[in-house]
Amino acid sequence: MRQPRRPCGAGSRPRAVSLTQEDLRVDGRSCEDYRCAEVETGVVSNTSGSARVQLGHTDILVGVKAEMGTPKLEKPDEGYLEFFVDWEGLASTSVCNPASEASVDNGLAAALGCPYRTGEHSLWQARLRSALRGLPWEGASEQPGRSWLLEAASLPAQELLLASSSSSASATPEFEGRGGDDLGTEIASTLYRIFSSRSSVDLQSLCISPREHCWVLYVDVLLLECGGNLFDAISLAVKAALFNTRIPKVRVLEDEEGSKDIELSDDPYDCMQLSVENVPCIVTLCKIGCRHVVDATLQEEACSLASLLVAVTSSGVVTCMRKVGKGSLDPESIFEMMETGKRVGKVQHTTLQDILHKEESLGPRRQKVGFLG
């Protein structure tokens, strides 16, 4: 897998390596310090739950949409999660060329931080062109499985184009071609591995009627800006979005003939909230010289040949681990990095939970900034 990297200058690489050996980094942090993180939930109105996380210059938006589906054959009494990772956007050269409809459509999609998937042109073009003209969208409701984070159809076209040129993750060359494809696949596969454990999320609570109906949570991860340490920021955003997710309560009614009808509550406050207590957070540890650092910047990642991704629960239990990069790690380094990951991960959980509960306690009084704010 090709991780996006920014070349390290000839003078900055030795300096970064030498400072790391003294438990110091170029930006003044110690090896186990994270950058300042900003977390906000409920930023997208037409979702079941959403969250935005800014970790340094890394900006992630996650939206969750709950839809009814059929349980998987091997797990008839459980619901499940589906992950999509989107980084597609418009490079700055394409933003200035409105002659191409495809470029304009993709640019607006990037401006709104929404996924644009091949083969879904008709619905998208109707809404995007309405947005371009500053007109309200008139058309059929979105179909299941469609991308759905597009909510600002009345935004002025000029504002949308400006946002697309500054917020698009793929405006950098590292995401062009197969580099972005490989990265998106790796992020999605890592999330599937983390949430494949029943201890992460109570999937049985998502079952409505065994073998017949269940809730499917579509989790869209949007990379708005890449400034290093993507996996950690994404895991924080996914956990925050799941915490913010509200699923309508359902009643299964059975008539005398044995047929079942499903009745959804129309009360917005009559809903179910997922427990995210056991959802792991990812801690990425980059080996630089003889030491390792957490929350590496792009420059620090370029100085590292190998990294270790450790998924840690709030109690310090490691549920998933994988090595990234072409370099090798000796057993002693792996053990030390795991111990650091567990120690740092527990702190991350505590801090995130405090933020989420404090934000939830504010209720309607909370001032929402929004991901375009």
Buried (B, 14 or more C-beta within 10 A) or exposed (E): EEBBBBEBEEEBBEEBBEBBEEEEBBEEBEBBBBBEBEBBBBBBEEBBBBBBBBBBEBBBBBBBBBEBBEBEEEBBEBBBBBBBBBBBBBBEEBBEEEEEEEBBBBBBBBBBBBBBBEEBBEBBBBBBBBBBEBEEBEEEEBEEBBBBBBBBBEBEBEBBBEBBBEBBBBBBEBBEEEBBEBBBEBBBBBBEBBBEBEEBBBBEBBBBBEEEBBBBBBBBBBBBBBBBBBBBBBBBBBBBBBBBBBBBEBEEEEEEEEEEEEEEEEEEEEBBBBEBBBBBBBBBBBBBBEBBBBBBBBBBBBBBEBBBBBBBBBEEBBBBBBBBBEEEBEEEBBEBBBEBBBBBBBEBBEBBBEBBEEBBEEEEEBEEEEBBE
